[in-house]
Amino acid sequence: MNMHSADATTAEEALAVQEKLDSEMATAVAMQDTLLTPRFYTTDFNEMDAIDVSPVRGDWDKLIDQMVSDPNKGHFKKNEDWEDVDWEGMEPELKKEFIDFLISSCTSEFSGCVLYKEMKRRGSNKDITQLFQLMARDEARHAGFINDALREAGVAVNLGFLTQKKKYTYFRPKFIYYATYLSEKIGYARYITIYRHLEEHPELRFHPIFKWFREWCNDEFSHGEAFALLMKTDPKLTSGINVYWIKFFLTAVYATMYVRDHQRPAFHAALGVDVDWYGQEVFRKTSELSKQIFPITLDIDHPRWMANLKRLRAANVTLADAADQKGLGGMITRTGARLQAALAFVSLYTIPTKSHAVPVSTRLEPAY
């Protein structure tokens, strides 16, 4: 009997058992490289390998023990809870946006797997390589599971092709910590918000993959905990000038999510979710969680907050509409849209933040 990626104990095993079937369309979408598409990252692996987790050893060992126990082994595969999906009968705009959502999610999960796998391969620090091996295992399972769902729609992402061909963005380790920590925590907040909403309104669950979101978001939560501990090993990462970098990443990650989600109106309408409400709810949860390690949170109730998110979104729509416009007129339109986006982002970034004391221990448990 063939192994399923859900039962694999390493990222390598999970990826090896993925079928070779893919579609050019899905892989082409995953290959896109824009401000709103998931990216592949590389970093200074030697600097990460030199991390000493001694200052957080107690919390570290508890987290690693939990991840080694592998509570989600065998979970991310179809079982009796998986219903057949009428892809042909699905409303065309919903089908298009949902496939885009799945491809984007698959690419995002797989980008984490690629980064974590590389850290494990290059490192010699047992604490660090063990953590990254465990996280790569989880992300490979998630990516494989989403690809299983995509294959039912007749598409799938060629993960091996992405590894070799997608452009990699270099980030210094501290930027990897900020960006990936927020990505994992906001992922948790997104998945659990949708999961709880569909618990109350099961009639709106138009695809069975949403039933798997609770365990999925618990993996995201654990990965976020790991990055919080990595940052806790060096107090400089969350103080002084670096607080401005934290504010930048908070603003950029929140703004990107807002704009990206507004590109899928049919998807959110089918879920019965107001996109503005959903965004604020996810930001609120993420802000509360990030207090465990970041000394600031964004003021998402400030009058300039929503107004400038809407300006940013409008600029993005203008930019997309003018993407293929030829000549001087197209260039002027695109330049104007980029300027509008930049001004909106600056206005978001300059909203005063809220400060608080960071707790001695970062450890949290999923509470939503």
BELPEPE-V399857 format. One record per residue. N is the residue number from 1. RES is the residue in one letter. D_FIRST is the distance of its C-alpha to the first C-alpha in Angstrom with 2 decimals. Layout:
N:RES:D_FIRST / N:RES:D_FIRST
This chain:
1:M:0.00 / 2:N:3.79 / 3:M:6.52 / 4:H:9.33 / 5:S:12.87 / 6:A:14.00 / 7:D:12.23 / 8:A:13.54 / 9:T:16.57 / 10:T:18.51 / 11:A:19.59 / 12:E:18.55 / 13:E:14.85 / 14:A:15.11 / 15:L:16.92 / 16:A:14.85 / 17:V:11.77 / 18:Q:14.36 / 19:E:14.50 / 20:K:17.65 / 21:L:19.10 / 22:D:22.35 / 23:S:25.80 / 24:E:29.12 / 25:M:30.73 / 26:A:28.41 / 27:T:28.48 / 28:A:32.25 / 29:V:32.78 / 30:A:30.79 / 31:M:32.94 / 32:Q:36.18 / 33:D:38.39 / 34:T:40.94 / 35:L:42.37 / 36:L:40.08 / 37:T:36.71 / 38:P:34.32 / 39:R:35.06 / 40:F:33.40 / 41:Y:35.40 / 42:T:36.33 / 43:T:38.78 / 44:D:40.63 / 45:F:37.81 / 46:N:40.36 / 47:E:42.23 / 48:M:39.16 / 49:D:38.25 / 50:A:41.75 / 51:I:41.31 / 52:D:42.38 / 53:V:40.84 / 54:S:43.36 / 55:P:45.37 / 56:V:42.40 / 57:R:40.68 / 58:G:40.59 / 59:D:38.99 / 60:W:36.70 / 61:D:35.20 / 62:K:34.64 / 63:L:32.79 / 64:I:30.61 / 65:D:29.82 / 66:Q:28.78 / 67:M:26.49 / 68:V:24.97 / 69:S:24.28 / 70:D:21.89 / 71:P:22.59 / 72:N:20.52 / 73:K:17.18 / 74:G:14.52 / 75:H:17.42 / 76:F:17.34 / 77:K:14.93 / 78:K:15.77 / 79:N:16.14 / 80:E:18.75 / 81:D:21.50 / 82:W:20.58 / 83:E:22.97 / 84:D:23.09 / 85:V:25.60 / 86:D:28.36 / 87:W:28.59 / 88:E:31.00 / 89:G:33.28 / 90:M:33.34 / 91:E:36.81 / 92:P:36.88 / 93:E:38.31 / 94:L:35.87 / 95:K:32.92 / 96:K:34.36 / 97:E:35.01 / 98:F:31.70 / 99:I:29.75 / 100:D:32.17 / 101:F:31.49 / 102:L:27.69 / 103:I:28.16 / 104:S:30.75 / 105:S:28.61 / 106:C:25.61 / 107:T:28.09 / 108:S:29.74 / 109:E:26.62 / 110:F:25.52 / 111:S:29.08 / 112:G:28.89 / 113:C:25.66 / 114:V:27.40 / 115:L:30.53 / 116:Y:28.92 / 117:K:26.66 / 118:E:29.84 / 119:M:31.76 / 120:K:29.21 / 121:R:29.27 / 122:R:33.07 / 123:G:34.13 / 124:S:35.04 / 125:N:36.07 / 126:K:33.45 / 127:D:34.20 / 128:I:33.83 / 129:T:30.80 / 130:Q:28.88 / 131:L:29.80 / 132:F:28.86 / 133:Q:25.48 / 134:L:24.72 / 135:M:26.15 / 136:A:24.31 / 137:R:20.98 / 138:D:22.10 / 139:E:23.43 / 140:A:20.36 / 141:R:18.35 / 142:H:21.26 / 143:A:21.53 / 144:G:17.87 / 145:F:18.24 / 146:I:21.52 / 147:N:20.12 / 148:D:17.58 / 149:A:20.77 / 150:L:22.71 / 151:R:20.39 / 152:E:21.27 / 153:A:24.83 / 154:G:24.11 / 155:V:24.56 / 156:A:22.75 / 157:V:24.08 / 158:N:23.37 / 159:L:23.09 / 160:G:23.43 / 161:F:26.54 / 162:L:28.02 / 163:T:27.72 / 164:Q:29.70 / 165:K:32.14 / 166:K:33.02 / 167:K:36.35 / 168:Y:36.40 / 169:T:39.19 / 170:Y:40.73 / 171:F:41.61 / 172:R:43.33 / 173:P:41.33 / 174:K:43.50 / 175:F:42.87 / 176:I:39.11 / 177:Y:39.58 / 178:Y:41.68 / 179:A:39.60 / 180:T:36.15 / 181:Y:37.40 / 182:L:38.81 / 183:S:35.77 / 184:E:33.54 / 185:K:36.18 / 186:I:37.02 / 187:G:33.33 / 188:Y:33.24 / 189:A:36.46 / 190:R:35.29 / 191:Y:31.99 / 192:I:33.58 / 193:T:36.59 / 194:I:34.53 / 195:Y:32.32 / 196:R:35.47 / 197:H:37.21 / 198:L:34.44 / 199:E:34.37 / 200:E:38.00 / 201:H:37.50 / 202:P:34.12 / 203:E:35.59 / 204:L:35.55 / 205:R:31.80 / 206:F:31.11 / 207:H:27.48 / 208:P:24.82 / 209:I:24.07 / 210:F:27.32 / 211:K:25.90 / 212:W:23.90 / 213:F:27.12 / 214:R:28.25 / 215:E:25.44 / 216:W:25.51 / 217:C:29.24 / 218:N:28.96 / 219:D:27.04 / 220:E:29.86 / 221:F:32.37 / 222:S:31.12 / 223:H:31.21 / 224:G:34.74 / 225:E:35.71 / 226:A:34.66 / 227:F:36.89 / 228:A:39.70 / 229:L:39.61 / 230:L:39.62 / 231:M:42.73 / 232:K:44.26 / 233:T:44.37 / 234:D:47.14 / 235:P:49.75 / 236:K:51.05 / 237:L:47.95 / 238:T:49.06 / 239:S:52.84 / 240:G:55.72 / 241:I:55.12 / 242:N:51.36 / 243:V:51.98 / 244:Y:52.99 / 245:W:49.66 / 246:I:47.86 / 247:K:49.98 / 248:F:49.12 / 249:F:45.34 / 250:L:45.66 / 251:T:47.76 / 252:A:45.60 / 253:V:42.27 / 254:Y:43.84 / 255:A:45.66 / 256:T:42.65 / 257:M:40.63 / 258:Y:43.58 / 259:V:44.09 / 260:R:40.42 / 261:D:39.99 / 262:H:43.11 / 263:Q:41.49 / 264:R:39.18 / 265:P:41.69 / 266:A:39.73 / 267:F:36.61 / 268:H:38.76 / 269:A:40.79 / 270:A:37.72 / 271:L:36.82 / 272:G:40.45 / 273:V:41.09 / 274:D:44.34 / 275:V:43.45 / 276:D:46.52 / 277:W:45.88 / 278:Y:42.21 / 279:G:43.24 / 280:Q:45.91 / 281:E:43.64 / 282:V:40.99 / 283:F:43.81 / 284:R:45.30 / 285:K:42.14 / 286:T:41.45 / 287:S:45.10 / 288:E:45.01 / 289:L:41.91 / 290:S:43.31 / 291:K:46.39 / 292:Q:44.42 / 293:I:45.01 / 294:F:47.12 / 295:P:50.87 / 296:I:51.32 / 297:T:49.90 / 298:L:50.85 / 299:D:53.35 / 300:I:51.35 / 301:D:54.19 / 302:H:56.78 / 303:P:58.54 / 304:R:57.53 / 305:W:53.80 / 306:M:52.77 / 307:A:55.58 / 308:N:54.33 / 309:L:50.65 / 310:K:51.90 / 311:R:53.99 / 312:L:51.02 / 313:R:48.96 / 314:A:51.87 / 315:A:52.27 / 316:N:48.58 / 317:V:48.93 / 318:T:52.07 / 319:L:50.37 / 320:A:47.42 / 321:D:49.87 / 322:A:51.97 / 323:A:49.14 / 324:D:49.94 / 325:Q:53.68 / 326:K:55.72 / 327:G:59.00 / 328:L:61.13 / 329:G:60.50 / 330:G:56.74 / 331:M:57.30 / 332:I:59.75 / 333:T:57.43 / 334:R:54.49 / 335:T:56.78 / 336:G:58.20 / 337:A:54.79 / 338:R:53.69 / 339:L:56.98 / 340:Q:56.49 / 341:A:53.01 / 342:A:54.40 / 343:L:57.30 / 344:A:55.06 / 345:F:52.82 / 346:V:55.92 / 347:S:57.24 / 348:L:53.98 / 349:Y:53.96 / 350:T:57.59 / 351:I:57.13 / 352:P:58.06 / 353:T:55.17 / 354:K:55.05 / 355:S:55.11 / 356:H:53.98 / 357:A:53.51 / 358:V:50.05 / 359:P:48.88 / 360:V:48.70 / 361:S:45.03 / 362:T:42.66 / 363:R:39.91 / 364:L:39.09 / 365:E:36.62 / 366:P:35.32 / 367:A:38.08 / 368:Y:37.64
